[in-house]
Amino acid sequence: MTQNFSFTLTATDGKARTGVISTPRGEIRTPAFMPVGTAATVKAMMPESVAATGADILLGNTYHLMLRPTAERIDRLGGLHRFMNWPKPILTDSGGFQVMSLSSLRKMTEEGVTFSSHVDGSKHFLSPERSMEIQRLLGSDIVMAFDECPALPADEETVAKSMRLSMRWAQRSRDAFGDRPGHALFGIMQGGVTPELREESAEKLREIGFEGYAVGGLAVGEGQEAMLGVLDYAPGFLPADKPRYLMGVGKPDDIVGAVERGIDMMDCVLPSRSGRTGQAWTRRGQVNIKNARHMDDPRPLDEHCSCPACRNYSRAYLHHVFKAGEMISGMLLTWHNLHYYQELMAGMRAAIAEGRFAAFVADFHALRAEGDIEPL
């Protein structure tokens, strides 16, 4: 097992890339989808079940964990991996996105952000230095630089000012991160939907130097067309020999579109959140298990899927347990969704390696366009 963090590209097909991120805790096959374990758990899933879906890495949430149970407590208890029983790699976000979404509870200065906890109203201060300290206490393998992410749409002046603050914070994050062999720090490109600002941000990040680079500030209200428009050029501003991470994305067609444009890593709460609200993602698109059409349907969600929900249960049963408010509903649908997402990633990795990615993408869109199987 490697003792250092490294990234090896094994194949490209157009802009799409496949490779391996090596860490002391294991390898991450790219393109990689990271299930979100906000509060040291992927909701409705056991850690070994998440691993069984094919996930190589999870995302943990700095903001939520610093408030409850606190990073200091997790450190005393042996770190986040031991605390949540996940031996594979973990990436932690910096807390910047949550602070953005709590704009009514925060005060921002050059130094950092003072905000009130959404849990109990207590006051907290988050800065690049404090974010690095929290993520070190958690023991995550991939640490994200502290940044500010403006909600879109926003005027160019606001986006530029925010991006330049984030770049100053990126330097402070790098300085505070220090020398931590086997751990990686990723910088976050900002700049909204303006190519010149994206390029300026990328230039500054490359100058500072990071083990990986994220495309931030997307999936925050700009819409898919605008997001993919940015991804047409933004990954090209980043070093080709480092992982590229698109934060907070997304739906299956967002993910395929991102990989097509050179993205290596993604995360999103969608598969687990959808599972808890009766939505299943399948190769034919979205299935709403709440609908009455499934009430008497003995067929699985997807006859080609090998997850426990599809292997062992009918649509009728899944409809029933959702309507009855049974806990197993969220468990089975979340497992199915995460399995589908990981299967999608594996399919893309194989297609890129074999030089048939364009055909894979065409088949992906064609099957989704057909829609769900006909009702009985």
C-alpha positions as CSV (number, residue, x, y, z in Angstrom):
1,M,0.0,0.0,0.0
2,T,1.3,3.4,-0.9
3,Q,2.4,5.8,1.9
4,N,1.9,8.9,-0.3
5,F,-0.9,10.6,-2.2
6,S,-0.6,10.3,-6.0
7,F,-2.7,10.3,-9.2
8,T,-2.1,8.2,-12.2
9,L,-4.0,8.7,-15.5
10,T,-4.4,5.3,-17.2
11,A,-6.5,6.3,-20.3
12,T,-8.2,9.2,-22.0
13,D,-11.0,9.3,-24.6
14,G,-11.6,12.8,-25.9
15,K,-11.6,14.9,-22.7
16,A,-12.8,12.0,-20.6
17,R,-10.2,10.5,-18.3
18,T,-9.8,7.4,-16.2
19,G,-7.2,6.7,-13.6
20,V,-6.3,5.9,-10.0
21,I,-5.8,8.2,-6.9
22,S,-3.5,6.3,-4.5
23,T,-3.7,7.1,-0.8
24,P,-2.4,5.2,2.3
25,R,-6.0,4.1,3.0
26,G,-6.6,2.7,-0.4
27,E,-7.1,3.4,-4.1
28,I,-9.8,5.6,-5.6
29,R,-10.8,4.6,-9.1
30,T,-11.7,7.7,-11.3
31,P,-14.1,8.9,-12.4
32,A,-15.3,8.5,-8.9
33,F,-18.6,9.3,-7.2
34,M,-18.3,10.1,-3.5
35,P,-21.4,9.4,-1.4
36,V,-22.0,12.1,1.2
37,G,-21.7,11.2,4.9
38,T,-22.6,14.6,6.3
39,A,-22.7,13.8,10.0
40,A,-20.3,10.8,9.9
41,T,-22.9,8.6,8.3
42,V,-24.4,8.0,4.8
43,K,-28.0,8.3,5.8
44,A,-30.0,5.0,5.9
45,M,-26.8,3.0,5.1
46,M,-24.3,0.9,7.1
47,P,-20.7,1.7,6.1
48,E,-20.1,-1.9,4.8
49,S,-23.2,-1.5,2.7
50,V,-21.8,1.7,1.1
51,A,-18.6,-0.2,0.4
52,A,-20.6,-3.0,-1.2
53,T,-22.1,-0.6,-3.7
54,G,-18.5,0.0,-5.0
55,A,-17.7,3.3,-3.3
56,D,-14.0,3.9,-2.8
57,I,-14.3,7.1,-0.9
58,L,-16.8,9.1,1.2
59,L,-17.3,12.8,1.9
60,G,-17.5,14.1,5.4
61,N,-18.8,17.5,6.4
62,T,-16.5,19.9,8.3
63,Y,-19.3,22.4,9.3
64,H,-21.7,19.8,10.7
65,L,-19.0,17.7,12.5
66,M,-17.3,20.8,14.0
67,L,-20.7,21.7,15.6
68,R,-21.7,18.1,16.6
69,P,-20.0,16.1,18.0
70,T,-17.0,18.5,17.5
71,A,-13.7,17.7,15.8
72,E,-11.9,17.6,19.1
73,R,-14.1,14.8,20.3
74,I,-13.7,12.8,17.1
75,D,-9.9,13.2,17.4
76,R,-10.0,11.9,21.0
77,L,-12.0,8.9,19.8
78,G,-9.4,8.0,17.2
79,G,-10.4,10.1,14.2
80,L,-13.2,10.1,11.7
81,H,-12.4,6.8,10.0
82,R,-12.5,4.8,13.3
83,F,-15.4,6.9,14.7
84,M,-17.7,6.0,11.7
85,N,-16.2,2.6,10.9
86,W,-15.0,3.5,7.4
87,P,-11.5,2.3,6.7
88,K,-11.3,3.7,3.2
89,P,-10.4,7.3,2.1
90,I,-12.5,10.2,3.3
91,L,-12.6,13.7,1.7
92,T,-13.8,16.5,4.0
93,D,-15.2,19.8,2.6
94,S,-13.9,23.0,4.2
95,G,-17.2,24.3,5.7
96,G,-17.3,27.2,3.2
97,F,-20.4,26.1,1.3
98,Q,-22.5,25.7,4.5
99,V,-21.4,29.1,5.7
100,M,-22.5,30.5,2.3
101,S,-25.9,28.8,2.6
102,L,-26.3,30.3,6.1
103,S,-25.9,33.9,4.9
104,S,-28.6,35.1,7.3
105,L,-26.5,33.7,10.3
106,R,-23.0,34.9,9.3
107,K,-20.7,37.9,9.3
108,M,-17.7,37.7,6.9
109,T,-14.4,39.6,7.0
110,E,-11.0,39.1,5.4
111,E,-10.0,37.0,8.5
112,G,-12.8,34.5,8.2
113,V,-16.5,34.0,9.0
114,T,-18.3,34.4,12.3
115,F,-21.6,32.5,12.3
116,S,-24.3,31.2,14.6
117,S,-24.9,27.4,14.8
118,H,-28.1,26.2,13.2
119,V,-28.2,23.6,16.0
120,D,-28.2,25.8,19.1
121,G,-27.4,29.4,18.1
122,S,-23.9,29.3,19.6
123,K,-21.3,31.6,18.0
124,H,-18.4,30.1,16.0
125,F,-15.5,31.5,13.9
126,L,-14.3,29.7,10.8
127,S,-11.1,30.8,9.0
128,P,-8.7,29.0,6.6
129,E,-6.5,28.2,9.6
130,R,-9.4,26.9,11.7
131,S,-10.8,24.8,8.8
132,M,-7.3,23.2,8.3
133,E,-7.2,22.5,12.0
134,I,-10.6,20.9,12.1
135,Q,-9.9,18.7,9.1
136,R,-6.6,17.6,10.6
137,L,-8.4,16.6,13.8
138,L,-10.9,14.7,11.7
139,G,-8.0,12.9,10.0
140,S,-9.4,13.1,6.5
141,D,-7.3,11.9,3.6
142,I,-8.3,14.7,1.2
143,V,-8.7,18.2,2.8
144,M,-10.4,21.1,0.9
145,A,-9.1,24.6,1.1
146,F,-11.4,27.1,2.8
147,D,-13.2,29.3,0.3
148,E,-16.3,31.5,-0.2
149,C,-18.8,30.5,-2.7
150,P,-21.3,33.1,-3.9
151,A,-24.8,31.9,-4.9
152,L,-25.5,32.4,-8.6
153,P,-26.8,34.3,-10.4
154,A,-24.6,37.2,-9.1
155,D,-23.1,40.2,-10.8
156,E,-19.5,39.9,-12.1
157,E,-18.1,42.4,-9.6
158,T,-19.5,40.4,-6.7
159,V,-18.1,37.1,-8.2
160,A,-14.7,38.6,-8.8
161,K,-14.4,40.1,-5.3
162,S,-15.5,36.7,-3.8
163,M,-13.1,34.7,-6.0
164,R,-10.1,36.9,-5.1
165,L,-10.9,36.5,-1.4
166,S,-11.0,32.8,-1.9
167,M,-7.6,32.8,-3.6
168,R,-6.1,34.7,-0.6
169,W,-7.8,32.1,1.7
170,A,-6.4,29.3,-0.6
171,Q,-2.8,30.6,0.2
172,R,-3.6,30.7,3.9
173,S,-5.0,27.2,3.7
174,R,-1.9,25.9,2.0
175,D,0.3,27.6,4.6
176,A,-1.8,26.2,7.5
177,F,-2.0,22.7,6.1
178,G,1.8,22.3,6.5
179,D,3.6,19.1,5.7
180,R,1.3,16.1,6.0
181,P,2.7,13.0,4.1
182,G,-0.1,10.7,2.8
183,H,-2.7,13.5,3.0
184,A,-3.7,15.9,0.2
185,L,-4.9,19.5,0.1
186,F,-7.2,20.5,-2.9
187,G,-7.6,24.0,-4.0
188,I,-10.9,25.3,-5.2
189,M,-11.4,27.3,-8.5
190,Q,-14.0,30.0,-8.3
191,G,-15.2,32.6,-10.8
192,G,-18.8,32.0,-11.6
193,V,-19.6,31.7,-15.3
194,T,-17.0,34.1,-16.5
195,P,-14.0,32.5,-18.4
196,E,-11.6,35.3,-17.5
197,L,-12.3,35.0,-13.8
198,R,-12.1,31.2,-13.9
199,E,-8.7,31.5,-15.6
200,E,-7.4,34.0,-13.1
201,S,-8.5,31.7,-10.3
202,A,-6.8,28.7,-11.8
203,E,-3.6,30.6,-12.4
204,K,-3.4,31.6,-8.8
205,L,-4.1,28.0,-7.6
206,R,-1.5,26.6,-9.8
207,E,1.0,29.2,-8.5
208,I,0.2,28.1,-4.9
209,G,0.4,24.4,-5.8
210,F,-2.1,21.7,-4.6
211,E,-2.4,17.9,-4.8
212,G,-5.7,18.2,-6.6
213,Y,-8.1,20.9,-7.8
214,A,-11.8,21.4,-7.5
215,V,-14.2,23.3,-9.8
216,G,-16.3,25.2,-7.2
217,G,-19.2,27.6,-7.4
218,L,-21.3,25.5,-9.7
219,A,-24.6,23.6,-9.0
220,V,-25.6,26.7,-6.9
221,G,-28.5,27.9,-8.9
222,E,-27.1,28.6,-12.4
223,G,-28.8,25.6,-14.2
224,Q,-27.3,22.7,-16.1
225,E,-26.7,24.5,-19.3
226,A,-24.6,27.2,-17.7
227,M,-22.8,24.6,-15.6
228,L,-21.8,22.5,-18.6
229,G,-20.9,25.7,-20.4
230,V,-18.3,26.5,-17.7
231,L,-17.1,22.8,-17.8
232,D,-16.5,23.2,-21.5
233,Y,-13.4,25.3,-20.6
234,A,-12.7,25.4,-16.9
235,P,-11.1,21.9,-16.4
236,G,-8.6,22.8,-19.2
237,F,-7.2,25.6,-17.0
238,L,-6.2,23.1,-14.3
239,P,-3.1,20.8,-14.4
240,A,-3.7,17.7,-16.4
241,D,-1.7,15.5,-14.0
242,K,-3.8,16.2,-10.9
243,P,-7.3,15.1,-10.0
244,R,-10.2,17.5,-10.9
245,Y,-13.2,17.5,-8.6
246,L,-16.6,19.0,-9.4
247,M,-18.2,19.8,-6.1
248,G,-21.9,19.0,-5.3
249,V,-22.9,17.3,-8.6
250,G,-25.3,15.8,-9.2
251,K,-27.9,14.1,-11.3
252,P,-26.8,11.2,-13.5
253,D,-26.8,13.3,-16.7
254,D,-24.9,16.0,-14.9
255,I,-22.2,13.5,-13.9
256,V,-21.9,12.0,-17.4
257,G,-21.7,15.5,-18.9
258,A,-19.0,16.4,-16.4
259,V,-16.9,13.3,-17.1
260,E,-17.3,14.0,-20.8
261,R,-15.6,17.4,-20.1
262,G,-12.6,16.1,-18.1
263,I,-13.9,15.8,-14.5
264,D,-12.5,13.0,-12.3
265,M,-14.4,13.2,-9.0
266,M,-17.9,14.2,-7.9
267,D,-20.1,14.2,-4.8
268,C,-23.8,14.8,-4.1
269,V,-26.5,14.1,-1.5
270,L,-28.9,13.3,-4.3
271,P,-28.9,9.5,-4.3
272,S,-29.4,9.2,-0.5
273,R,-31.8,12.2,-0.2
274,S,-33.9,10.9,-3.2
275,G,-34.0,7.4,-1.6
276,R,-35.5,8.8,1.6
277,T,-38.2,10.7,-0.4
278,G,-39.3,7.8,-2.6
279,Q,-37.3,8.6,-5.7
280,A,-35.2,5.9,-7.5
281,W,-32.6,6.6,-10.2
282,T,-32.4,3.9,-12.9
283,R,-30.9,3.6,-16.3
284,R,-34.3,4.5,-17.7
285,G,-34.4,7.7,-15.6
286,Q,-36.2,8.6,-12.4
287,V,-38.9,6.4,-10.8
288,N,-41.3,7.9,-8.3
289,I,-42.2,4.9,-6.1
290,K,-45.0,6.9,-4.4
291,N,-47.1,6.7,-7.6
292,A,-50.2,4.4,-7.5
293,R,-49.1,2.7,-10.7
294,H,-46.6,0.6,-8.7
295,M,-49.2,-0.6,-6.1
296,D,-49.8,-4.0,-7.8
297,D,-46.5,-4.3,-9.8
298,P,-44.6,-7.5,-8.9
299,R,-41.6,-6.5,-11.1
300,P,-38.3,-5.0,-9.7
301,L,-37.3,-1.4,-10.0
302,D,-34.8,-2.5,-12.6
303,E,-34.5,-6.1,-13.8
304,H,-30.8,-5.6,-14.8
305,C,-29.8,-4.2,-11.3
306,S,-28.2,-6.5,-8.8
307,C,-28.7,-4.4,-5.7
308,P,-30.8,-5.9,-2.8
309,A,-33.8,-3.7,-3.5
310,C,-34.0,-5.0,-7.1
311,R,-32.9,-8.6,-6.4
312,N,-35.3,-9.2,-3.5
313,Y,-38.3,-6.8,-3.6
314,S,-41.0,-5.8,-5.9
315,R,-42.2,-2.3,-6.9
316,A,-45.4,-3.1,-5.1
317,Y,-43.5,-3.8,-1.8
318,L,-41.3,-0.7,-2.2
319,H,-44.5,1.4,-2.8
320,H,-46.1,-0.2,0.3
321,V,-43.3,0.4,2.7
322,F,-42.8,4.0,1.5
323,K,-46.6,4.7,2.0
324,A,-46.5,3.1,5.4
325,G,-43.6,5.2,6.5
326,E,-41.4,2.2,7.2
327,M,-37.6,2.7,7.7
328,I,-36.7,0.0,5.3
329,S,-38.1,2.1,2.4
330,G,-35.3,4.7,2.7
331,M,-32.7,1.9,3.3
332,L,-33.6,0.0,0.2
333,L,-34.0,2.9,-2.2
334,T,-30.8,4.6,-0.9
335,W,-28.9,1.3,-1.5
336,H,-30.4,1.1,-5.0
337,N,-29.5,4.7,-5.8
338,L,-25.9,4.4,-4.6
339,H,-25.5,1.1,-6.4
340,Y,-26.8,2.7,-9.6
341,Y,-24.4,5.7,-9.3
342,Q,-21.4,3.4,-8.7
343,E,-22.5,1.2,-11.6
344,L,-22.6,4.3,-13.8
345,M,-19.1,5.3,-12.7
346,A,-17.8,1.7,-13.4
347,G,-19.4,1.8,-16.8
348,M,-17.8,5.1,-17.7
349,R,-14.3,3.9,-16.4
350,A,-14.5,0.8,-18.6
351,A,-15.8,2.8,-21.7
352,I,-13.0,5.3,-21.4
353,A,-10.3,2.6,-21.0
354,E,-11.7,0.8,-24.1
355,G,-12.0,4.0,-26.2
356,R,-15.8,3.7,-26.6
357,F,-16.9,6.5,-24.4
358,A,-18.9,8.4,-27.1
359,A,-21.0,5.3,-27.7
360,F,-21.5,4.8,-23.9
361,V,-22.8,8.4,-23.6
362,A,-25.1,7.9,-26.6
363,D,-26.6,4.7,-25.2
364,F,-26.9,6.3,-21.7
365,H,-29.1,9.2,-23.2
366,A,-31.0,6.9,-25.5
367,L,-32.2,4.6,-22.7
368,R,-33.1,7.5,-20.5
369,A,-35.1,9.0,-23.3
370,E,-37.3,5.8,-23.4
371,G,-38.5,6.4,-19.9
372,D,-39.7,3.9,-17.3
373,I,-41.1,0.5,-18.3
374,E,-44.8,0.6,-19.2
375,P,-47.3,0.1,-16.3
376,L,-48.9,-3.3,-16.1
